[in-house]
Amino acid sequence: MTQSKRTGGPKTKAGKMASAKNAIKTGAYSSLIILPGESENDFKEMEDQFFHDFRPEDGVAATMVKNLAILTWKKLRAQ
């Protein structure tokens, strides 16, 4: 059996802190909705518009509208 040549990731504290930010370079896989430098107010306005337009009537529908707003925000960021 051959051994993998991968290092297994960073070992130092500084390396781990740097690699922890990899997901927010584009924000596509980040758990953060609003990245540093983005406007929380702009996101909130868009989200409010989604809720106004779709008028969810229960928790499941509200969750779907929220997720749609987040995905739209991330898509706009990627463009």
KACORQUI-V565985 format. One record per helix or strand of 2 or more residues. SS is the DSSP state (@ for helix, = for strand). FROM is the first residue (numbers start at 0). TO is the last residue. Records with the same first field share a line. If there is no record, write none. Layout:
BEGIN
SS = FROM-TO / FROM-TO
END
This chain:
BEGIN
@ = 12-19 / 21-23 / 39-53 / 58-77
END
